Amino acid sequence: MRELLNNKIEFICDLEALCMRLHCEDMESELFIRAMELLEEARPLLKPAFAIKELSLGLASENGIAIDDQFFNSKIVANKLKNEKNAFSYIATCGREISKYIENTEDALDQYILDQIAYLAYLQAMNQMTQESESKLGIKRQIRLCPGSIIDWSVADVKKIFALMDGLYQNLDVSVLSSGLIDPLKSTSGVFYASDEEFESCAICPRANCETRQMEFNEELHDKMVNL
């Protein structure tokens, strides 16, 4: 089974994206100038990284699906993966060092700015993962399924994904808490598979004001998935 690891990604800040995330009028604003100062201080600590592992899928049941030696309780995940033979687990992160730096920053505004920069580092890890999935694994389009963002898939199952990736995730300097949340928080984990189908878990997630939303909520699709 194939694996990919990249923990040597050089962080390149998308300044326009940062300006938008900070709601700055322009790059000459006082807030953005402060963001540039903090960026230079924090740059050595920003270490976007990701890991991918190919896994075998078992038969989907009414309540979930087995992925290697772990069973995941989710009708929606089982439905999406029922015709697949393999899938890929993944973890992507902004890096632990920047998270610790933010925790030790006393000024609330500086914390907020650094948090937005860290989120951009996480996004870079995800984008790099998508690019390498295509160039090295031949996956041109993929559907990602994440515990916690799929409405019937508990975030606690992130612990099972980490178990599947034991020996690989340690290279990312991340850990999973008993709740299923990842330390550092600007990290995600889930599974993906190659597909030309149009699907985003955001479409069936009714959570409001989510900064990671990629697609508008689709009530009709939500109801269909709930009633599988």
N, C-alpha and C positions, 0 to 999 in steps of 0.2 A: 504494500500500500504506500502511496506517495505522501511525502511531507514537504512543507516549505517553511522556512524560518528566515525572517529578516529583522534583525535587531541592530542594524547599522544604517538606518535611514537618516540622512541629514535633513534636519528640519528647515524648511523654506516657508516662511510666513507669507500667506496671501494677505497683503496689506489692505486691499479693497474689501476682502471678506471681514477682516478685523475691524475696519472702519464701520462696516454695516452692523456687525455684532455689538459694537460699542455705541451704536446710534449717534455717531459723530456727524456733524454737519459736513465736515471735510477734514482732510489730513493736516490742516493748519490749526485745528482746534486745540485748545489746551489739553483736553482729555487724550487726544490722539498723540500729542507730543509726549505726554507722560507714558503712554503705552509703548512708545518707541524706546524710551529710557528703560522701562521694565523688561522689554523684549531683549535688549542687549545684556542686561544682567542675568536673565533667565535662560538665554539661548543654550549655554552648555548643559543645562539640566533637562532640556526638551529632547526626549529620545523616543520618538514614535517607533513602534515595532509591531510585528504580527507573527502568528504561527498558524499553520494549516495542517490538518491530518486527514487523510482519506480513510473512510470507515465503511464497513459492510453493514447493510441493512437487513434486518430480519423481516418476517411477515408482519404486516400491519394488522392489528386486531381492532375491535370496536372501540377500545379505550386508549390505544396508543401504539407505539412501535418500538421494537428493539433495535438499538444501534450498537453494534459489537456486543459487549456484555452488559450494557446498561439499558433499562427499559424506561421510556419517556411517556408519561401519562398526558396525552393531548390528542383529542380526536382530530383537531385541525392539522397538527403536524403529521399524524398518521395518514390523513387524507391527502396531504400534499406529497408525501413520500411513498405512497403505496405502490406506485409503478416504477420506482427507482431501485437500482441494485446497490448503488454506492452513494454516499454523500460525504461532505467534508465538514469537520468541526473546525472552528477557528476562535482565536482570541486576538484582539487588537487593543493597543493601549497608547497613551501619551507618554508613559514612563513614570516610574515611582518617584524619582528625584524631584521633579517639578511639583508633584503633589505634596511632598513633604515641605518644600519651599513655600508653597502657598499656605499650608497650615501654620507655618511659623511667621508669616507676614502679619503684622499687627494692624496696619491700615486697611479698613474695610474696602475702600475704593481700589486700592492696589490689589487686594485679594480678588475683587471682581474682574479687574483687567487681566490679571494673570490666569484666572480661571478660563476666560475666553480664549486666551492664547493657548492654553493647554488643550482646550477643546479642538482648536484648529490643528494641533499636533496629532490628536486622535484621528481627526478626519483625514489627515495625510496618510496615517497608517492604513486606514480603510481603503483609501484610493490606491495606495501602492499595492495592497493586497489584491484589489480587483485587477490591476494591471498585470501583476505577476501570475494571477490565476489564468489570465488569457495567454500570456506569452509562454508560460512554463507548463501549464496544465491543459491548455487548449480550450478553456471555458470562456466563450465569448460573452455569454449572458448567464446570469445566475439569479436565483431566488434565495434570499436569506431569511431564516426563521430564528427568532431569538426568544429564549425564556423571559417571561415578563412582558414582552411586547405582543406576544400571541396571547389572546385573551383567556385561553384555557390551559396555558402552559406556565407553571409556576417558576418564578425566578430562582427558587431553590434548586431547580434542576441544573443550574450552572455548575453546581458541585459535581454533577455526573459528567458534564463535558470536561471539566478539569481532570477528573479521574481517567477519562479516555485519552487525555493528552499528557498524562504523567510522563515525565522525562523530557517533555518538549516545552511545556509552559514555563518551567523554571528558568529557561533562557530569556524570558521576557521580564523577569523580576516582578511578577504579579502574584497575588494570592487570592483565594476565594474565602469569604467570610461564611459563617454558619448560616446566615440569611440567604446566601447565594449572590450577594453583591460582591463586586470585584474591588480589590484594593490595588492600585488607585482607582478612584471612581470614574475618571475619564477613560473607561475601558468597556468593551463589550465582548460577549461570547455567544456563540450560537452554532447553527449548522447552515450550510448552503449546498445547493445542487444546481447542475447545469439545466437551464430551461429557457425556452423562448416565450413562455407564458408571462403575461404582465401581472405581477402580484407584488404588493408591499404590505408587510404586516401593519403598517400605519393605517391602511385602508379599513382595517377591522378593529382598530383601537380607538375608543371614544375619548381617551384622555385629552383634556384641553390644555392649551398653553405648553405644549411639549416642544422643546428646542431642537429635538432630533427628528421631528416629523418630516417625512419625505413625500407624503401623499395625503390628500384630504380624506377625511373619514367618510366611508361609504356605508350608510346605514343598511342598505339592502344586502350588501355582501356580508356585513356584520351579522345580520339576522340569519343568513344562510349558513354561515360557519357555526353559529351558536346552536343551530338546530340540526347539526349533522347526526 
